Amino acid sequence: MSNINYAAMSDRELKQYILTHRDDREAFYAYMDRRHSRPRKVTIKLDDPAWQEKIISAIQVHLNSAN
């Protein structure tokens, strides 16, 4: 059992921790639970003429929230 507080880490910190502590399964599951708990907000219809702009916007939002 680990004494690390994964909830106190940012996404970036937790990801870095996982990369340096590859045997810590609790950290991996905490990260995956966090990632899967977020709603997927992007919905684009196949015939949407502005699909590229919507994808670029969604990527920018994701990049800004990762900081």
For each residue, the residues with C-beta under 8 A, 3 or more apart:
1: 26
2: 24 26 27
3:
4: 17 24 26 27
5: 8 9
6: 9 14 17 26 27 30 31
7: 30
8: 5
9: 5 6 13 14 17
10: 13 14
11: 14 15 31 34 66
12: 15 16 66 67
13: 9 10 16 17
14: 6 9 10 11 17 18 27 30 31 34
15: 11 12 18 19 31
16: 12 13 19 20
17: 4 6 9 13 14 20 21 24 27
18: 14 15 21 22 24 27 28 31
19: 15 16 22
20: 16 17
21: 17 18 24 27
22: 18 19
23:
24: 2 4 17 18 21 27 28
25: 28 29
26: 1 2 4 6 29 30
27: 2 4 6 14 17 18 21 24 30 31
28: 18 24 25 31 32
29: 25 26 32 33
30: 6 7 14 26 27 33 34
31: 6 11 14 15 18 27 28 34 35
32: 28 29 35 36
33: 29 30 36 37
34: 11 14 30 31 37 38
35: 31 32 38
36: 32 33
37: 33 34
38: 34 35
39:
40:
41: 58
42: 54 55 58
43:
44: 48 51 54 55
45: 48 51
46:
47:
48: 44 45 51 54
49:
50: 53 54
51: 44 45 48 54 55
52: 55 56
53: 50 56 57
54: 42 44 48 50 51 57 58
55: 42 44 51 52 58 59
56: 52 53 59 60
57: 53 54 60 61
58: 41 42 54 55 61 62
59: 55 56 62 63
60: 56 57 63 64
61: 57 58 64 65
62: 58 59 65 66
63: 59 60 66 67
64: 60 61 67
65: 61 62
66: 11 12 62 63
67: 12 63 64
